[in-house]
Amino acid sequence: MNDVVPFSEHITQAEADELDRLLTAISDEASGFEALGRSLGAAAAGEDAEERGRSAFRRRIGEIRAALCANAAIKGYCSNPTVSDSTSIAVAIAGGLTAAHFSGLNVFLVAALVTRIGLREVCRTAA
């Protein structure tokens, strides 16, 4: 793991590899929300996995923002125009979530999804 990635000490190389795999599988927001919805287990009859993932993400957005948006190290790293490696960005986000003891949703799926959405967009409406 690159030492300059904030909070990378919270993420193992195997977890970084998993983040890389997830980023490849999650090509856009819709597929990310769908993966998040599927990770929550069996859906109710007629419930769409993508909508289920969106709802879960929305319910937890305050905690996600609290862990990431007020963190100057993560925001600075993720907004640095010289950082273009999405896996490193996802590692910083996952590390920040882990350091903040975020739980209840798959941290790596949330990190990959925030990476796809963009941290600036996720934090845009944070107070």
N, C-alpha and C positions, 0 to 999 in steps of 0.2 A: 504494500500500500504506500502511496506517495505521502511523505510526511507533511506536505503543505496543504493537503486536503483537511479542512476542519473536521474534527470529530471522527476521523478515520480510525482512531484507536479503538472505537466501539464496534468496528466492523471487521470480520475476518476476511481472509482472501477468498474462502469458499463463499461467503455471503456476497462479496463484491462480484464474484463470478455469477451468482444467482441474480443479482441486480442487472448485470449485463445481459443475461438470458431474458429476463423480464422486459428490459428495454427493447430487445429485439422482437419479442412477442407482442408488446403493446405498442402498436404503431401510431395510435392516436388516442384521444380522450375516450371515445366510445368503447374501444377495445379494453382500455384500462378500467373503466367503470364496470364493464362486463366481467372482467377477470376478478375484480374486487367483489362484485355481487356473487359470483360463483364460489369464491373463497368463504363465503358466509354460511355455506351449507345449503340444504334443501330449501327451495323456494316454495312459497304458497302457490296454489293453483292459479295459473294465469299471470303470475308475477314474472316480469321481465328481469333477467340478470343485470342488464345494464342499468335499468331504473333502480333496482335494488342497491347496486353499488353507488350510484349517484346519491341516493337517499342516505346511505350509511356515511358517505363522505361529507355530505351537508350537515348531518347531525354532529359530526366530530370536527367540523372546520374550525371552530373556536380553539380547540386543543391543538390542532395542527398549526394554526397561526401562532398560538402562544409559544409553541416549541421552536418555530422557525422564523417568524417575521420580526421578532424583537431581538433576534440573535445577529449581531453585527458581523461576526465572523462568517456565518453561513450566507447571509445576504451579500456581503462583500465578495465572497468567493463565487457565488452563483451569478452575480451580475458582472463579474470581471469579463470584459470582452475577449481577453486572451485565453479564457478557459472555454474550450469547445467540446471537451470530452464528456458526453452525457453520463457515462458510467461514474466518472469522478464526481460530477454534480449529484448524482443519485446517492453515492456513498456519503457525501457531506450531509445530504438531507436525511438519509436513514440514520446516520450517526447522531445527528441533532435530535431526531425523534427518539432514538434509543436513550440518549443522555437525559432527555426530558421525561423518561419513563412512560412514553406513550405506549398504550396497549389497547387491546380490544379489536383492532383491525390489523391485518398483516402489514407490518412496518415496511417491508420491502415492496409490496404492491403499492402502498401509499406513497413511498419515496419515488417509485417509477412513475406513478401517476402525476405527482407534483412536478417531476422533471419534465414530463410530456406537456403538462398544462403551462408550466413556467412558474417559478417561484414569485416573480414580480406580479403575475396575474393572481395567484393564490393570495398574496399579501395585499393586493391592491385596495381592497375594501376593509382591511384590518385597521382598527383605530390605534 
